[in-house]
Amino acid sequence: MEREFLVVTTESIPGYRIKKVVGVVSASVVRARHIGRDIVATFRNIVGGEIKEYSELMEQARREAIKKLVERARKMGANAMLG
């Protein structure tokens, strides 16, 4: 069973104490869309409003980057990721 891994954007977690800082962890993800979806997005850009194809792509990349961050932090021996 996997142990709990906390991910927060704050400098501390109420009720927890930081015993050791293991270092900085980073991850990046770059994704590309299929040419057909890029064409649809281009037309939506002309009309205006949210470009859903790119919003979905950005959300997928964000989830993948957070997953990579957690994996890398665990390998470093961390049980939480702050800030």
ABEGO torsion letter per residue (X at the ends): XBBBBBBBABABBBGBBBABBAEBBBBBBBBBBBAAAAAAAAAAAAAEEBBAAAAAAAAAAAAAAAAAAAAAAAAAGBABBBX
